[in-house]
Amino acid sequence: MKKKTILSSALALSVAAILAVGGSLAYFTDNDAKDNVFTMGNVDIRLDEEFEQNSKLYPGEEKDAVTKKVDVTNTGSEEAYVRVHIAVPSELDNNEYIHLVKPKDGSKWDWAESTYTTTIKTEEDEQGDGIEYNVYVATYQDPLAAEAKTAEPAITSVYMDKKVTNEILAALEEDGILTASESDSLRSLNIKVMAEGVQTAGFGSAADAFAAALPY
């Protein structure tokens, strides 16, 4: 019995010693936190045209073309891919009455293999069915840096084919494709241009960027 009692006392003292040591430990603590600040840029573009409104078109050849240069400037803070849509009334385009003149050599613009069609109503004819347009799409091949402008225009000029006659113009006016002036001495034609931009970040090419963000 004595041996058992002595052993129990020894265990009790041992536990007490451990508790005593544990009670005397000090803990050194600290904490820290930081705000994670992300800056969000923007894509902002401007369509630039060198074109004199109400320029007169005469039937002729390319040498008789009217200057109409279409460029795009990246006015945003981020690098962007850009493209333009150029809409020509379908009846004029299908019959090759009107021609768009593109840069001759080393063009930086990639033109879609085919056009798409859309119908646009004029402000003067809100009740009508609108005019059908063939739309050409040209994509600038290089990423456009912030504050940069396309190195060359998508098109440089426009001209009317020499086969166009007064009879053809009168028929186009009757169909609403051309609009007569108040004096009936002049007719006007609208070619519409739109530009689009998409960020380059996250995309390997302009085709991928527009397919994801702005498919047409």
C-alpha positions as CSV (number, residue, x, y, z in Angstrom):
1,M,0.0,0.0,0.0
2,K,2.8,2.5,0.8
3,K,4.4,2.1,-2.7
4,K,1.1,2.8,-4.4
5,T,0.5,6.0,-2.3
6,I,4.0,7.3,-3.1
7,L,3.5,6.8,-6.8
8,S,0.2,8.7,-6.8
9,S,1.8,11.6,-5.0
10,A,4.6,11.8,-7.5
11,L,2.1,12.0,-10.4
12,A,0.2,14.7,-8.7
13,L,3.3,16.8,-8.2
14,S,4.3,16.3,-11.8
15,V,1.0,17.6,-13.1
16,A,1.1,20.6,-10.8
17,A,4.5,21.5,-12.2
18,I,3.3,21.4,-15.8
19,L,0.3,23.5,-14.9
20,A,2.5,26.0,-13.1
21,V,4.8,26.4,-16.1
22,G,1.8,26.7,-18.5
23,G,0.3,29.4,-16.5
24,S,3.4,31.5,-16.7
25,L,3.7,31.6,-20.6
26,A,3.2,35.0,-22.4
27,Y,1.8,35.3,-25.9
28,F,3.1,37.9,-28.4
29,T,0.4,38.8,-30.9
30,D,-0.1,41.3,-33.8
31,N,-2.4,41.8,-36.7
32,D,-2.4,43.9,-39.9
33,A,-4.8,44.6,-42.8
34,K,-4.5,46.3,-46.2
35,D,-7.0,47.7,-48.7
36,N,-6.6,46.2,-52.2
37,V,-7.1,49.0,-54.6
38,F,-7.9,48.2,-58.3
39,T,-8.0,50.9,-60.9
40,M,-10.5,50.4,-63.7
41,G,-9.7,51.9,-67.1
42,N,-12.1,52.6,-69.9
43,V,-12.5,52.1,-73.6
44,D,-13.6,55.2,-75.4
45,I,-13.2,55.8,-79.1
46,R,-13.9,58.6,-81.6
47,L,-14.9,58.3,-85.2
48,D,-12.9,60.8,-87.3
49,E,-13.9,61.7,-90.8
50,E,-12.3,63.9,-93.4
51,F,-15.4,64.7,-95.5
52,E,-17.2,67.8,-96.6
53,Q,-20.9,67.5,-96.1
54,N,-23.0,67.9,-99.3
55,S,-20.1,67.1,-101.5
56,K,-21.3,66.6,-105.1
57,L,-21.0,63.2,-106.7
58,Y,-20.9,63.0,-110.5
59,P,-21.0,59.8,-112.6
60,G,-17.4,59.0,-113.4
61,E,-14.3,56.9,-112.4
62,E,-12.1,56.6,-109.4
63,K,-10.2,59.8,-110.3
64,D,-13.5,61.7,-109.9
65,A,-14.0,60.3,-106.3
66,V,-15.0,62.6,-103.4
67,T,-12.7,62.5,-100.4
68,K,-14.2,60.6,-97.5
69,K,-11.5,59.4,-95.1
70,V,-12.7,57.3,-92.2
71,D,-10.3,56.9,-89.1
72,V,-10.7,56.0,-85.5
73,T,-9.0,57.5,-82.5
74,N,-8.7,55.8,-79.1
75,T,-9.6,58.5,-76.6
76,G,-9.8,56.1,-73.6
77,S,-7.2,55.0,-71.1
78,E,-6.9,51.4,-72.3
79,E,-5.5,49.7,-75.4
80,A,-8.3,48.7,-77.7
81,Y,-9.2,46.8,-80.9
82,V,-11.4,48.9,-83.2
83,R,-13.5,48.3,-86.3
84,V,-15.9,50.3,-88.5
85,H,-19.2,49.5,-90.2
86,I,-19.9,51.4,-93.5
87,A,-23.5,51.2,-94.7
88,V,-24.4,51.8,-98.4
89,P,-28.0,51.6,-99.6
90,S,-28.4,48.1,-100.9
91,E,-29.9,49.1,-104.3
92,L,-26.9,51.3,-105.0
93,D,-24.4,48.7,-103.8
94,N,-25.9,45.7,-105.5
95,N,-26.0,47.5,-108.8
96,E,-22.5,48.9,-108.3
97,Y,-23.7,52.5,-108.6
98,I,-21.5,53.6,-105.7
99,H,-17.9,52.5,-105.0
100,L,-15.9,52.7,-101.7
101,V,-12.2,53.4,-102.3
102,K,-9.9,51.6,-99.9
103,P,-6.2,52.2,-99.3
104,K,-4.2,50.6,-102.1
105,D,-1.2,48.9,-100.6
106,G,-0.3,47.5,-97.2
107,S,-3.7,48.1,-95.7
108,K,-4.0,47.6,-91.9
109,W,-7.7,47.0,-92.2
110,D,-9.1,43.5,-92.5
111,W,-12.4,43.5,-94.4
112,A,-15.1,40.9,-93.8
113,E,-15.6,38.6,-96.7
114,S,-19.3,39.5,-97.0
115,T,-21.6,42.3,-96.0
116,Y,-24.7,42.1,-93.8
117,T,-27.9,43.9,-94.4
118,T,-29.9,46.2,-92.1
119,T,-32.9,48.5,-92.5
120,I,-32.7,52.1,-91.3
121,K,-35.5,54.5,-91.1
122,T,-34.9,58.2,-91.8
123,E,-36.0,61.0,-89.5
124,E,-38.2,62.3,-92.3
125,D,-40.0,59.0,-92.9
126,E,-40.7,57.5,-89.5
127,Q,-43.9,55.9,-90.8
128,G,-42.2,54.2,-93.8
129,D,-40.5,50.9,-94.0
130,G,-37.0,52.3,-94.0
131,I,-34.1,51.8,-96.5
132,E,-32.2,48.6,-96.7
133,Y,-28.4,49.0,-96.4
134,N,-25.5,46.7,-97.2
135,V,-23.0,47.0,-94.4
136,Y,-19.2,46.6,-94.9
137,V,-17.2,45.7,-91.8
138,A,-13.5,46.5,-91.5
139,T,-11.4,45.6,-88.5
140,Y,-8.1,47.4,-87.7
141,Q,-5.5,44.7,-87.4
142,D,-3.2,46.3,-84.7
143,P,-4.2,47.1,-81.1
144,L,-4.7,50.8,-80.8
145,A,-2.9,52.3,-77.9
146,A,-4.5,55.0,-75.7
147,E,-4.6,58.4,-77.4
148,A,-3.5,56.8,-80.7
149,K,-5.2,57.1,-84.1
150,T,-5.4,54.5,-86.9
151,A,-2.3,54.8,-89.1
152,E,-4.4,54.9,-92.2
153,P,-8.1,55.3,-93.0
154,A,-10.5,52.4,-93.6
155,I,-11.6,54.1,-96.8
156,T,-10.2,57.2,-98.6
157,S,-13.0,58.3,-100.9
158,V,-16.3,57.5,-102.6
159,Y,-17.4,57.7,-106.3
160,M,-20.4,57.2,-108.5
161,D,-20.1,54.8,-111.4
162,K,-20.2,56.2,-114.9
163,K,-23.1,54.0,-115.9
164,V,-25.5,56.0,-113.6
165,T,-27.9,58.1,-115.7
166,N,-30.5,60.7,-114.9
167,E,-33.2,58.0,-115.4
168,I,-31.5,55.8,-112.8
169,L,-31.3,58.7,-110.3
170,A,-35.0,59.6,-110.9
171,A,-35.9,55.9,-110.2
172,L,-33.8,55.9,-107.0
173,E,-35.5,59.1,-105.9
174,E,-38.9,57.5,-106.5
175,D,-37.9,54.5,-104.4
176,G,-36.8,56.8,-101.6
177,I,-33.1,55.8,-101.9
178,L,-32.2,59.4,-102.8
179,T,-33.8,62.5,-101.3
180,A,-34.5,65.6,-103.5
181,S,-33.7,69.0,-102.3
182,E,-36.4,71.7,-101.9
183,S,-35.5,73.1,-105.3
184,D,-35.5,69.6,-106.9
185,S,-32.2,70.5,-108.5
186,L,-30.1,68.3,-106.3
187,R,-30.5,64.9,-104.7
188,S,-28.8,63.6,-101.5
189,L,-27.5,60.2,-100.6
190,N,-26.6,59.0,-97.1
191,I,-23.7,56.7,-96.4
192,K,-23.6,55.8,-92.8
193,V,-20.5,55.0,-90.7
194,M,-20.2,53.6,-87.2
195,A,-17.1,52.7,-85.1
196,E,-16.7,50.2,-82.3
197,G,-14.0,49.5,-79.8
198,V,-13.2,46.5,-77.4
199,Q,-10.5,46.2,-74.8
200,T,-7.4,44.1,-75.8
201,A,-6.9,42.7,-72.3
202,G,-8.0,39.1,-72.1
203,F,-8.2,38.5,-75.8
204,G,-5.6,37.2,-78.2
205,S,-6.9,38.9,-81.3
206,A,-9.4,41.5,-82.6
207,A,-11.5,38.7,-84.0
208,D,-11.8,37.0,-80.6
209,A,-12.5,40.3,-78.8
210,F,-15.4,41.3,-81.1
211,A,-16.8,37.8,-81.3
212,A,-17.1,37.8,-77.5
213,A,-18.1,41.4,-76.8
214,L,-19.9,42.8,-79.9
215,P,-20.9,40.0,-82.3
216,Y,-22.9,41.2,-85.3
